[in-house]
Amino acid sequence: QGAVKRQALYACGTCTPPGAEPAGICLACSYECHGTHRLFELYTKRNFRCDCGNSKFKNLQCKLLPEKGKVNAGNKYNDNFYGLYCTCKRPYPDPEDEIPDEMIQCIVCEDWFHGRHLGAVPPESGDFHEMVCQACMKHCHFLWAYASQLAVPPLTKVNPLEDEGIVLKVEESEEQKKEIKKESGVEHQDTKEEKQTEQFNEPSTSSGKFLQKFPVEIAKTTSESSSGCKEPACKLKELQSKPFLKKDTATFWPSNWRSKLCTCEDCLKMYSDLEVQFLTDECDTVLAYENKGTSDQETERRDPLMDTLNSMNRVQQVELICEYNDLKTELTDYLRRFADEGTVVKREDIQHFFEEFQSRKRRRTNRMQYYCS
C-alpha cells in the first residue's frame, strides 16, 4: 500500500543490530517473519512503509510480500530503531534506571522522552493530549506564539528551598495579565526596555537534586505593513504582534489545538518548508488512530442480524424475527435427530433441509391470512 498514514511499527534487533542500517517492520511482519526475533516496539509512526525483506535485511525475505523495493526513501529513522529513546539515549524499560518516570512521545519528531528530561514538569496525563519536545520547539519556533494562548501550562512543584527564601516563579494566566493592564490603564506596546525575567523549574536531570535555571525570552514581532495597517487574515501574525514567551522547554497541548493553527497561504508554505504539514491534520493524532482502531473492532463485533433489523420498519422487523425463530427451531430439531442416532451430517442433508424449509415456507405464504386493523 506504500507509506501508511499511521501504523504500529517494530524494529528487529536480530536482523538489524547496532551498526547496521535502521529498519522498521509492520505488525503483520513482526508475527509472520520475525516471530522468534528480538523486537523493539516503536508504537506508531507516520508515513512509514514496511522495510521487511528489502536491501537492509541481508538474509531475510518477507513471507507476506517477497517483491520489495530496495529502500523506502520516504521513511524517517531515529535512535528508536535501535531500542534507544529520549535525549539520554537509554532503552525502555531501562534496567539501570531506578527512578519511576513515564515516557511521552513528541508529535513532531516522534521520539519518546522521560518526563524529567523535558525541561519542565509535565502536567497531569489527563490534562494534555500532545507534547512537542524542546528540540522541535526550536525547529517549529512559530509554535511559541500559539503556546501563550493554547498550550497547557506545565506544573511547578513546590521545592524545599522555598524555606530559604528561594521562590519558584509561576507564569501569569491570561486573565491575570488582562487585570493588570486594566488597572494600569496602559497598553504596553514596546517590550524592548523590559527586563528579561528568569524562571526556575524542576531540572531535566535524572538526579532531581538541584534546580536548573532557564532564561525566558520575551519576544515580540509585528504584523503591521509599511502603511501601518494590520493584516488580520493570518492568525499567526496576529499572535506574533503581541508579547509572548520563548523558553527552553517542551510544550504540552490540549486535544483540539491543531484546529486553531492558521491555514493561510503563507502559513501553509511555512509548514511545508519545515516539513510539518501534518500539524493541521486532526486525523494525524495518535488519539484519532486509536479511535479508528476501536471503531473498526466494534464494526467487526457487530451482529449482522441486528444491523439488518435496524434498517427495517416495525412490521419487517417482526416478520424477520418470526422467520428467524422458525428456521432456528426447525434446524435444531432436524440436527438433533442426527445427534441422537450418532450419524454424521452430510452436505446433502443440509441441502435437503433447506429445500424442505423453503417448500413449507411457500405453502404458508400461499395461504394468505387477513386481519382486521
N, C-alpha and C positions, 0 to 999 in steps of 0.2 A: 504493500500500500504506500510505500515511500515513507517520508517523515511523518510520524503521528503527532497530532497536536499536543497531547499529553498522555503519557503512559508510564506504568511501573517498570523500572529497569533494575538490572543486576550487573555486576562486574564479576568475572571469573578469575580468581587468584591462581587457579591451576593452569589455565590456558594463557593468561596474560599477567605473569608475575611482575613485580617491580623491575624496571629496566626495559621491559617490553612496551610496545605501543599501547596506550589505553584503549579499551573497547567496552562497549555496552551491549547487553543482550536483553531481549524482551522476556516477559513472564513465561510464555509458551516454550521458548528455547531453554529457559532455566530448568524446566521439567524434562523436556524431551532430549536435549543434547548435553546438559551439564548436571544431570541429576545427582551424580556422586562426587561432584567437584566442590571446591571451596569457593563459596559465593559471597559477595558483599551486596547487601541490599541498598540500593540508591534511592528508594522511594520513587517519586515521579520526576521526570524531566520533560521539558517541552521540545517540540520539533526535532525528535530523535528517530533515527532509523536503526533497526537492529543490525549489529555487526557480525552476528554469529556466522562462522564459516567463511568470512571474507579473508583478505590477504593478511589481516592482523592475527589470524589463527593459523599456525603453521601446519598442524597435524589434525585438524578437525574440519569435517564437512557438516554443514547444517542438515539435519534429518528432515526438517519441515520444508525447506526451500534451498536445495543444493546449489542452484544457479544464482549466485550473488555477485553484485558489483564488487570490484577490488576494494574500494574505500567509499565511505559516506562523507563527502566533503562538507555537507551541511551540519554534521554533528559537532557539538562542543563538548570538550572534556576538561576535567579538573582533577584535583587530588582525590576526590571521592571515588574515582575509578580504581584507586589503589587501596581503598579502605581507610583513607585519612580525611579528617574533617577539621573545620574551624581554622582560625589563624594559628592555633597551636599545633596543627598537623598531627593530631592524635587519632587512634582508632576509636570506634564506638561499638559496643561499650569498651571502656578503657580499663584494663585490669590494674593499672598503676594509679588511677585517679580515685581517691577516696572521698572526694567532695561531691555530694549529691547535686546534680545540676541537669536541667533539661536542655535539649538541643532544639534550636529554632532555625528554620530554613529561610534564607533570603530569597525573595521572589524575583530578584534580578539575576544574580549570579547562580542561584540555586544551590550554593554551598550551605552546609549546616554549621551552626555556631553554638558554643556554650553560652548560656545566658550571661555568665560573668565576663565574657570576652567581647561584649558589645559596646562598651564604653558607658553604659547606663543600665541601671537595674530595670529589667523588663516589667511592664505592668502584669497584673494577674492574667493568666492564659485566656480567661473568658472575656477580657476587656478589649482585646485586639484580635485581628484576623490575619494580618500580614506584616512582615518585617522587611526593611531594607537595611543592609549592613553598612558599616562605616565606609568601606571602600566604594560601594555602589552609590552611596550618597554623594561622595566626591565626584564620581563619574556622572551621575544624574543630578548635578548641582541645582537644577531648576526646582527640584522637589522641596528644597528648603523654603521657598516662597509659599508652597502649599502646606508645609508642615505646621506653620503658625496657625492655620485655620482648621486643618483636617486631622493631623496626627494625634494619636493618643499619647498624652504626656507620660513619660516614664516615672516610676515611683522613686522617691528619695528616702532611703532608710535613715532612721534616727541613729546617730553614732555616739558612742560613749564619750568622744572628745568634746561634745557639746558642754559637758560639765566644766571643761577647762576654758570655756569662752569661745570655742570654735563652732560656729553655727552653719549648717548647710543652707544655702540659699535656694529657694524654690521659685520656679518661674511663675510670673503672674498670669492669671487667666485673662481671657479677652474681656470679660465683664469688669474685672478689676481695673484693667487699663482704661476702659471707657469711663469708669467712675473718676479715675484720677484726672483724665482730660477734662471731664465736665466740671470738676471742682476748680481746676486751674483756669479754665476758660480759654486756654491757649491750645491751638493745634500745632504740634511740633512738626514742622516741615523739613527742618535741616538737622541731621543727626551727626554731622561730621565733627562737631565740637564736643559731643557727648563722650564721656569716658567709657572705655570698654570695661565691661563687667567680667567677673570670673565666677564660674560655677563649680562647686565641688560635688563629685559623685562618688558612689562606691566604685572602686577600681575594677578594671577588667583584667584582673590577675587571678591566678589560682590560689594565691595565699590568702587574699581577703583581709590582710592585716593593716593596710595603710590606705590613706586617701590619696587619690590622684587628681590633679588639678587640670581642667580643660579650659583653654581660652575660648571665650564666647565672642564671636564676631557679630557686630550689629551692622547688617548690610542694608543698603537702600539703592534702588535704581529708579529710573523714571520712565514712564511710557508716553511722555509728552513729546509731540513733534516740535519742529522749529517754530511753528506758528503758535505754539502754546496750547493747542487743543489736545485733549486726551483721546485715546483710541480704546473705547470700552469693548470692542469686539473680541479682544484677546483677554481671557480670564487671567492668564499668567502675567501679562504686562500690568494688569490692574493690581494684582497682588504684589508684584515687584515694586510698584510705586509706593508701597507702604513699608515701614521698617519691619524687618524680620531677623530672626536669629539663625546663625550657622554655627553648629557645634561639631566637635569630633566624636560623634556618637552615631549609633544606629537609630532608626526611627520606627515607630510602630503605628499601624494604620487600622481603622475600622473596616467593616465589611463592604461598605458602599463607596469608598473613597475614589476608586478608579473612575466612576461615572462623573465625578466632579472635575476631572482633568480637562483642560482646554483642548478642543479638537479643531482649532482654526488652521488655516493652510500653513502658517509659519510654524506652529507647534507640531503639526504632523511631520513636517520636514525635519524638525529638530529630533523628534522621536526616531525617525528613520536614520538620521546621521549617527545617533547614539546607539542604534540597534535595540531600541526598547519599545517598538511599536506595540508589543503585547500589553503594555500598561493600560491601554484604553479598552482592552478586551475583557469584559466581565467573565466570559467563558474560559479564560485562561487560568483562573484561580484554581487552587487545589480543592477548595470547597465546592466549586462547580463540578469538578471532576468526580469528587466523592458523591455528590448528589446525583449525578448521572449514573454512577455505578449502582447506587441504591435504587434508583428508578428502574433501571434495567433488570435488577434482581426481582423487584416486585412484579414487573411485567411477566417474567418467566414463571413466577409462582402463581400467577393469576389463573383461576379456573375458567377454561374456555366456555363451559356451560353457563356460568354466571355472567360472563361478558355478553353472550348471546341473549340471555334473559333481559339484561339491562337495556338492550337495543330494541326490545319489543314493547307493545302496549299490553294492557292488563289481560285482555282476552287471549292474546297469543301466548302470554306467559303461562296462563292456566292450562291451555291446550298442550303446550310443550312439556310442562311438568307431569301432566297425566300420561302423555305418551312415554315419557322417560321412565316413569314408575312402572308402567305396563311392561316395557322392554326389560327392565331390571328384574321384575318379578318372574316373568316367563323364562328369561335366560337362566336365572338362578335355579328355578325348578328343573329346567332341561339339563343343566350341568350336574345337578345333584344325583340324577339317575346314573350318570357315568361314575360318579364318586362311590355311590352305593354298590355298584356292580364291579368296581375296581377296574374298569376298562379305560383305554386311552381315548381322549377326544381328538378326532382327526379333522383335517381341513374340510372334508366333505360333510362332516357332521355339523360344523358351524354354518356352512353354506345352506344346508338343508333347513337348519333352524330359522335363518333369516328369510328364506323363501316362504316357509310356513307362516312366519310372523307377518310378512308383507301381505300374504294371502288373507289372513284373518283380519288385518287392518283394513283391506279393501272391502271385505264383507261388512265390517262395522260401518264404514263410511257410506256404503251404498244404502244402508237402512237409515235414511235421514230422519231425525227426530226434531220436532218443533216444540218450542216452549213459549208460553205467553210471557210478555215483558212485565 
